[in-house]
């Protein structure tokens, strides 16, 4: 599966991309929401891992734009929110409307692969 990793910290991108590569997946990355939207216009992805807090265009705003565009196509690309912060009830409710799941930092390679396996359409279950 081809995965888009969106985070403003290169070390976080490197970590997820390394896990993906070791498990036979390909990836591309973006450091903010604007870059992510550009990549989505050019390439097809099976999944997005997206940090919630980024400069320029944050993860919530980016996910909202993606979801609004996808409503036209009726295809919902899975988006996983990445956060190192505790989320209050309102934030969790908002995230559940835009994201398929939330992955708390620090996360393990097992958690990343479990999520990938859930959304990987090429995996025979």
N, C-alpha and C positions, 0 to 999 in steps of 0.2 A: 504494500500500500504506500502511496505517496502522501506524506504528512507535511503540513505547514506548521512551523514552530515560531511563535511570535512572542518575543520577550526583549526588553531593553538591556538586559545583562547578557553579554556574550557567553559567560560561563554557564548560565542556565540553558541557553540554546545548545551549547556544546554537549552538555550532559544528556539532554533528551535526544539529540541527533546521534550521539554515540550509542545509546541504548537501542534506538531504532535500527541503526546500521547493523549492529551485532545480531539483530533478530530478522535480518533480511528485508528491511523496509528502506525506502528512500525518503529524503526530506529536503525541504527548502526552508529558509528562515527569513524573518523580517524583524526589525527592531522597533517598529511602532505600527499603529493601526493603518496609517496611510500606505506604508510599504506593503502591509498585508493585503490591503484592498487591490493594490497594483498587481501583486502576485496572483491573486484570485482571478483577475481579469485575463491573465496570460496563461495560467496553468490549471490543471485539474488536480484536486486533492481529495483524499478520502476521509481526512480528519484534520482538525486544527487544534493545537495546544496553544492557548493564548493567556498571557499574563494580564491580570486585571489593571494593574497600575503601571502605566507607561507614559512617557512624555509625548507631547504633540496630540496623539489621539489614543485614548485609553482603551482597554479591552472591552468595557461595557459599551462604549459608544461604537466601537468597531463591530461588535457582535450585533448591535441593534441595526446598523447599516446592512450587514450581511443578511440578517433575517428579513429585513424589509425587501431586499432584492430577491431573496429566495422565495418569498411568498408569491411572486409572479410566476416562478417556475414550478412551484409546489414540490421542490426537492429541498430537504433540510440537511445540509452538511453538518455532521457532528462537530460541535465545538466544546472543548474542555477548558474550563477556567482554571488558571493557575494563580494561587495566592499564598502569600506567607502570613497574611493577617487573619485575625479572628473576624468573622463576619457576623453582624447582628441579624436579627430575624428579617428586617426589611431588605437587607442586602442579599440574604439567602433567597428570599422570595423573588427579587428582581433577577438574580442570577439563574434561578430555575426557569424563568421565562425565556432566557436568551441562550443558556448553555445547557448541554446535555448532562454534564456532571461537573463537579468542582474537585480539583486535586490540590491538596494542601502541601506547601513546601515546608520542610524538605520531604520529598517523595522518594520512594524506592524504585529500583528498576522493575521489580515485580508489579508495582502499582501501574507504572507506565505501560508495560506489556499487557497487563490485564485489560486496561482500557483499550489499547490498540486492538486486541483480539476481539473485544466486544463489537467494535465497529468495522473490522476488516471483512469486507464482503467476499474476499477471495478465500478466506479460511473456511474449510468444510467443518461443520460442527456436528 
